[in-house]
């Protein structure tokens, strides 16, 4: 499918798919959304503790990039696994402006995140280890491995099968006890799918342009 680079409301870029009228991040602000959903309401819960993170929808690498930056600032050790069926192309990455939004000392890490090999553990910094897996979400089979899941799949409107009981059961199994899943979405059918597989679910204020988001915990 055709993909375009667009600028979101906070000045950061994202990828837009005209055929679906769907973007990789919120048009109200890609970086704002990433920080609000995944850092503020997810990663910050683990400050001062080693954390193992699974990202569903590695996409542009923005969530991994900002997590690396925050891990460095907080001196937190992170093992980060990103799952993506259709990796972003180098020519698309070259037109994303995330590096320009952060301190120069961090900018080269965005390139390094994307240049590292897939299906292999990569030491990006002394406290950030990255593994990228090219696979369909339906093929995930992790068990009791992660403290935190960033669930950043395309929206329910265009890919409802990614927000199903089947997928959330895989997420539940992948988490350790008391592990947390955060997502930008807040739809009744999504919440019900999470509840059906055993999650405790709470609604939280959403990122700019969205009223609510969901956070689920494995008890």
Secondary structure, DSSP 8 states (H G I E B T S, - for coil): ---EEEE-TTS-EEEEETTTTEESS-TT-HHHHHIIIIIITTGGGGTTS-EEEEEE--TTSHHHHHHHHHHHHHT--EEEEEE-SS---HHHHTT--GGGGS-HHHHHHHHHHHHS-TTSEEEEETTEEEEEE---GGG----S-EEEEEE--S-TTT-GGGGSHHHHHHHHHHEEEEEEEEES---HHHHHHHHHHTEEEEEEE-STT-SEEEEEEE-
